[in-house]
Amino acid sequence: MKFKLSLIALCLAMVAMLAACGGEEKKAEEAAPAEKAAAEQPAAKLVLGVAGAHSGDLASYGLPSVNAAKLAAAKINAAGGVNGAMVEVVAQDDQCKPEQATNAATKMLSDGVKIVLGHICSGATKAALPIYLEGKIVVMSPSATNPPLTQSGDYPNFFRTIAPDDAQAALEVDFAKSIGLKKVAIIHDKGDYGKGFATFCKQFVDADADIEAVLFEGVTPGAVDYSAVVQKIKGSGADGVIFGGYHPEASKIVTGMRKKGLEIPFLSDDGVKDDTFIKVAGKYAEGVYATGPKDFSSNPIYQEAVAAHKAEFGSDPGPFFPEAYSAALALLNAVKVAGSTDYDAVMNALHNSYVDTAVGKIKFDAKGDAEGVGFSVYQVQDGKYAEVK
Amino acid sequence: MDYFLELFLGGLTRGSIYALIALGYTMVYGIIELINFAHGEIYMIGAFTGLIVAGLLTMYGFPGVSILAIAVVCAVIWAAAYGYTIEKVAYKPLRGAQRLSPLISAIGMSIFLQNYVMLAQTSDFLPFPELIPHFGFMESMGSIMSSSELVIVLATISVCVALTLFIKFTKLGKAMRATAQNRKMAMLVGINVDMVISATFVIGSSLAAVGGVLIASHIGQINYYIGFIAGIKAFTAAVLGGIGSIPGAMLGALVLGLTEAFATGYVSSDYEDVFAFMLLVLILIFRPSGIMGKEKAQKV
């Protein structure tokens, strides 16, 4: 027994030591770029701060934005820089942790950085924003999709090049209204994604006097059939169904509805905008609507950025790369239009002048969300998804 | 009233689906007191066999109903072969071992079969053709009950009746009952117990395969994982009705299916499983061995 106890104690001690080592390494990493930034900051340089998860579990989400910033900076520098100043990229790691994010923000502030691309995770972004706001630093995230970040109006200095989580739901409800639905049944699969989407839809529907939700229910994924739910939809008198979830449940529900002679429109989300859905639901998939991200793969700036990434780093870019590349371009363009890094001038430029980016030609609305990015509505027509709105 | 009827028929269909699978669990448990966790996978393999055979037959242009019949027969044979082999490979060598060993072996078999089908076929969902024809006389009732639901309910009823008659009146059925009562004694009076156990697995697997093809055709999609949830629910039904008892499994499946349908219809589908398992707990509190289960000293 004593032997066991001492073994456990030894293990604990080892774990503690490992943890301590990890912490020190991290600090060393963080200190390095800061010193570099402090040392090399002559007036003719424009520093673009990049903050996000550059190490740890979520590094794969954050590192593409560093590459994107470097490529965008290289492109602008090759063309003579921003108003004569060469762009320099300085990265700060937050590991997607709120406490690290505030450290990163404080460093940016003390280094005199005026524009920041980041952060990556919504939680870390939210923690860092008050510091940036106080320091009058403009922040643009390629990936923080939490709706209140812009919609609360608390952070006028915050922008993003990705659509917020509820943009898809907002589009869905708008579209439901545009095809004349008055009473919708909202069904979800109880999962984070499906239920989250359905909850947003319900909020938009409740807030609108022209459309009401007659049913809001979750179904168990993988259940043998959904006939009881289909009967319930029928009994509720709904003239349309909005489903939040993935294609296996969607195809079962649509098939069940059509077999029971219920021919009302079926609207769903990105999880259903998948060719497997059409393959599995077959003829019953015909006419189903699904929202999905706008396709920007034919955008020349996007193609150029991907080619540059392959040439520079030898690989395909990671997640949020197009959004990060666009954010870098948008920030640098705003400084160029403003003529300086003056806070009010840069903000004004972001809100008012269009910029060509990898995700399309964008400017930012009053709250900081990019106009013209986000989702489209698709419909299954002749066994294929076709964009309808 | 219409709404009630619709829910009732939906629950009846679901109960029938559970019953076809639950019978296999309960028969095997009745004979060797083993919970055959690989049974859900047999159901899945039956459905896959049905899909492959139906695909081939459609290619050769067979008429609609014959495809269903041949697909069911092939699925039954193939699944029965699997059931037989699983018993010989995974359970027979462990017959003298302590009770937990075959249980673990069953779980292992279940995981093995799932992964085997995933690798050999695909992990994606596959469309399953509508093999069950639309009957003209069902058109008027289409909004309440579809043809495929009718076929599933009728198939389950006839399977249950046939199975009951088989157990009651045939020699093999009698041998099964004897083995279930006391395996040693059955051996002493000259019953080939190994053969009886194999036969039980074959029959249970066949029923699951029938269920697999009919249900997949009704729902229209399958993947390698469908056996898991169906298996868990059918197992619940078997326990609810009293595991080891054949009429118990049928009744348990029916009660479970109806409870789920009414819970969805009158409360919310969010609480479907809550009600189903609350019912299970309540019944087990008042009747620990299930609705139709016999009270007896447990060896566990």
Interface residues (C-beta under 8 A of the other chain):
Chain A: K190 E217 G218 V219 T220 G222 A223 V224 D225 S227 A228 V229 Q231 K232 K234 G235 H247 P248 S251 K252 T255 K259 K260 G261 L262 T276 K279 V280 A281 G282 Y284
Chain B: Y3 E6 L7 G10 G11 T13 R14 I17 Y18 D124 F125 L126 P127 G142 S143 S146 S148 E149 I215 H218 I219 G220 Q221 N223 Y225 I226 F228 I229 A230 K233 E260 A261 T264 G265 S268 S269 D270 E272 D273
